[in-house]
Amino acid sequence: EGRGQPRCSPGARMNKQIQPDRKVSVVAPLPERAGPPPPRKDVELILVKEHNGVQYTSSNLLPAAPRHGPPDRETWGKKIDFLLSVIGFAVDLANVWRFPYLCYKNGGGAFLIPYILFLIIAGMPLFYMELALGQYNREGAATVWKICPVFKGVGYAVILIALYVGFYYNVIIAWSLYYLFSSFTFELPWTHCDNSWNSPNCTDPKLFNASALGNGTKYSKYKLTPAAEFYERGVLHLHESRGIHDLGLPRWQLSLCLLVVVIILFFSLWKGVKTSGKVVWITATLPYVVLFVLLIHGITLPGAYNGINAYLHIDFRRLKEATVWIDAATQIFYSLGAGFGVLIAFASYNKFDNNCYRDALLTSTINCVTSFISGFAIFSILGYMAHEHKVKIEDVATEGAGLVFILYPEAISTLSGSTFWAVVFFIMLLTLGIDSSMGGMEAVITGLADDFQILKQHRKLFTFGVSFGTFLLALFCITNGGIYVLTLLDTFAAGTSILFAVLMEAIGVSWFYGVDRFSEDIQQMMGFKPGLYWRLCWKFVSPAFLLFVVIVSIINFKPLTYDDYTFPLWANRIGWGIALSSMILVPAYIIYKFMNVRGTFKERLAYCITPENEHQLVAQGNVRQFKLMWNWLSAQACSCLKVLRETY
């Protein structure tokens, strides 16, 4: 429907797909000549159609340009490369060190009810939406918003957030690498108290008993074991810092490990998905092999049954508590990794007709099943720890870095062949981190390279700049007080800000671009439209879910702490400044876009919310999308007023 067509009535369907103009040229027949007639042409009609800014033809005399996205866009070498990349990004350290503990403390098996519910109504729909958005438009997180230009600030926001995460996430990988190097010894360094970093109060775990805790202190919080002192004094050197105001210099050992990590990332990404798609064959599959080996060995240990029983115990009474539902909502969101621009970037390298619906269901399910299975490997070891020290499971159960860098290494050190088990465990942590970090950096590189052609032309140099830049800024996190900087970034860089960005993304796609139009885009790719369930989730459920999580994250905010250390007020202000630095890009770009468009207020608004390839409709005065949205809102307002009049 283009120029010259009747205008839409207010009752017309909102955001109906606009059909582009068709231009037909007929090739005139050759004049009659004496002699035999010339051979007939196979094609007498050339149809040139324009869609998404790209012209293509049905003539077999002219080569057809790719229908969507840049004509020279590279694609994954194999479909499995894409799947492994998505799985490798989504399955990260949080699957090992956070989900099992959340499940344990929130009612065990009962926690799976809200977790699976939020997976179905919010996690999968958002996952599916981002894959389809990237695959159809074949653009990164910023330029994908050619569908609704005013929301391009959302793309810049998620790119900046992904960059922030890279500053500190690589440090955690560097810790894993340091532990891996330290494991190649006959006797693991965290098994005894006679190391140079140990304090006089270090307690040999063989001499430890439950009475040593006292005052209700949990074993997981006991900081005088060799494993705890190796982490805090041997690796972090936290005892040499008085707080975030006293950082000191970077530790050279961790600096070298961080440099190795950055070099691995650079050579995995410098040639695009052709190289990263091969790296994930190792980094995405090896963790499953190691996890299976650890699980099989863990369930044979004494006390393992008690640990698994504690993990799976069912307490339905906990479902009455709001914190259980909040934990399930936040965990499913962060676990799947929607909103960082990674899924959009990965999907943009797919073939146009790839079945991203099936990919979304498969990869999101694998991610959640991995989280659940990892709980068996973790709690079998925690049960063994509780048995060895004669304490309760609740005394050893913990989450985060304390689990994977203190408790698990200590448990491994008591096993026969401890060096082997330590090596395989930290290889698992290393590979879990590497492919997740690769995803974040790819989102930054693809997002900016698609927006600025000079960066795309010099991708290798740009990749080096991003890698080396994250290395330099990450040095703040490997100083004596670096753990405080890391905690600050982990809390604020991708907390409320990423929730806000994804909320705006869902609103932009579902309400401004339109669910109906988005569904037609998917139909063009795969031959079928998303069902009513998916459309309802995109338009109502997912935005409501995200709004709920955003509000809860703000309400539940507490001044930042690390163990017994409370961050000063100025540090919390810096943290909120970091969070706002990405969030402010959304309204800032809206203002910028609106002010840089000429025309009346209505025309400016129309240009801002109309897809770029349909801006000619605005110039013609046939602003279909704007009219439909305006008429729809007017109709809804009239309906509400009518109901109010009839009621009162």
DAJO-V181743 format. One record per backbone hydrogen bond with DSSP energy under -1.0 kcal/mol. CO is the residue of the C=O (numbers start at 1). NH is the residue of the N-H. Records with the same first field share a line. If there is no record, write none. Layout:
BEGIN
CO = NH + NH
END
This chain:
BEGIN
2 = 5
9 = 12
23 = 48
25 = 46
44 = 27
46 = 25
47 = 58
48 = 23
49 = 56
51 = 54
54 = 51
56 = 49
70 = 73
78 = 82
79 = 83
80 = 84
81 = 85
82 = 86
83 = 87
84 = 88
85 = 89
86 = 90
87 = 91
90 = 92
92 = 95
93 = 96 + 97
94 = 98 + 99
97 = 400
98 = 102
99 = 103
100 = 104
101 = 105
102 = 106
103 = 108
107 = 110 + 315
108 = 111
109 = 112
110 = 113
111 = 115
112 = 116
113 = 117
114 = 118
115 = 119
116 = 120
117 = 121
118 = 122 + 123
119 = 124
122 = 126
123 = 127
124 = 128
125 = 129
126 = 130
127 = 131
128 = 132
129 = 133
130 = 134
131 = 135
132 = 136
133 = 137
134 = 138
140 = 144
142 = 145
143 = 146
144 = 147
145 = 148
146 = 612
148 = 151
149 = 152
151 = 154
152 = 156
153 = 157
154 = 158
155 = 159
156 = 160
157 = 161
158 = 162
159 = 163
160 = 164
161 = 165
162 = 166
163 = 167
165 = 169
166 = 170
168 = 172
169 = 173
170 = 174
171 = 175
172 = 176
173 = 177
174 = 178
175 = 179
176 = 180
177 = 181
178 = 182
181 = 184
183 = 185
188 = 191
195 = 198
199 = 202
204 = 207
209 = 212
210 = 213
214 = 217
218 = 221
219 = 222
224 = 203
225 = 229
226 = 230
227 = 231
228 = 232
229 = 233 + 234
230 = 235
231 = 236
232 = 238
237 = 240
238 = 241
243 = 246
247 = 480 + 481
251 = 255
252 = 256
253 = 257
254 = 258
255 = 259
256 = 260
257 = 261
258 = 262
259 = 263
260 = 264
261 = 265
262 = 266
263 = 267
264 = 268
265 = 269
266 = 270
269 = 272
272 = 275 + 276
273 = 277
275 = 278 + 279
276 = 280
279 = 282 + 283
280 = 284
282 = 286
285 = 289
286 = 290
287 = 291
288 = 292
289 = 293
290 = 294
291 = 295
292 = 296
293 = 297
294 = 298
295 = 299
298 = 301
301 = 304
303 = 307
304 = 308
305 = 309
306 = 310
307 = 311
308 = 312
309 = 313
313 = 109
315 = 318
316 = 319
317 = 320
318 = 321
322 = 326
323 = 327
324 = 328
325 = 329
326 = 330
327 = 331
328 = 332
329 = 333
330 = 334
331 = 335
332 = 336
333 = 337
341 = 345
342 = 346
343 = 347
344 = 348
346 = 349
347 = 350
349 = 76
351 = 354
354 = 356
355 = 359
356 = 360
357 = 361
358 = 362
359 = 363
360 = 364
361 = 365
362 = 366
363 = 367
364 = 368
365 = 369
366 = 370
367 = 371
368 = 372
369 = 373
370 = 374
373 = 376 + 377
374 = 378
375 = 379
376 = 380
378 = 382
379 = 383
380 = 384
381 = 385
382 = 386
383 = 387
384 = 388
385 = 389
386 = 391
392 = 395
393 = 396 + 397
395 = 220
400 = 403 + 404
401 = 405
402 = 407
403 = 408
406 = 410
407 = 411
408 = 412
409 = 413
411 = 414
412 = 415
417 = 421
418 = 422
419 = 423
420 = 424
421 = 425
422 = 426
423 = 427
424 = 428
425 = 429
426 = 430
427 = 431
428 = 432
429 = 433
430 = 434
431 = 435
433 = 437
434 = 438
435 = 439
436 = 440
437 = 441
438 = 442
439 = 443
440 = 444
441 = 445
442 = 446
443 = 447
444 = 448
445 = 449
446 = 450
448 = 452
452 = 455 + 456
453 = 457
456 = 459
458 = 462
459 = 463
460 = 464
461 = 465
462 = 466
463 = 467
464 = 468
465 = 469
466 = 470
467 = 471
468 = 472
469 = 473
470 = 474
473 = 476
474 = 477
475 = 478
478 = 251
479 = 482
481 = 484
482 = 486
483 = 487
484 = 488
485 = 489
486 = 490
487 = 491
488 = 492
489 = 493
495 = 499
496 = 500
497 = 501
498 = 502
499 = 503
500 = 504
501 = 505
502 = 506
503 = 507
504 = 508
505 = 509
506 = 510
507 = 511 + 512
508 = 513
509 = 514
510 = 515
514 = 518
515 = 519
516 = 520
517 = 521
518 = 522
519 = 523
520 = 524
521 = 525
522 = 526
523 = 527
531 = 535
532 = 536
533 = 537
534 = 538
535 = 539
536 = 540 + 541
537 = 542
540 = 544
541 = 545
542 = 546
543 = 547
544 = 548
545 = 549
546 = 550
547 = 551
548 = 552
549 = 553
550 = 554
551 = 555
552 = 556
560 = 567
562 = 565
565 = 562
568 = 572
569 = 573
570 = 574
571 = 575
572 = 576
573 = 577
574 = 578
575 = 579
576 = 580
577 = 581
579 = 583
580 = 584
583 = 586
584 = 588
585 = 589
586 = 590
587 = 591
588 = 592
589 = 593
590 = 594
591 = 595
592 = 596
600 = 604
601 = 605
602 = 606
603 = 607
604 = 608
605 = 609
606 = 610
608 = 150
611 = 614
612 = 615
614 = 617
615 = 619
616 = 620
617 = 622
618 = 621
622 = 624
623 = 627
624 = 628
625 = 629
626 = 630
627 = 631
628 = 632
629 = 633
630 = 634
631 = 635
632 = 636
633 = 637
634 = 638
635 = 639
636 = 640
637 = 641
638 = 642
639 = 643
640 = 644
641 = 645
642 = 646
643 = 647
644 = 648
END
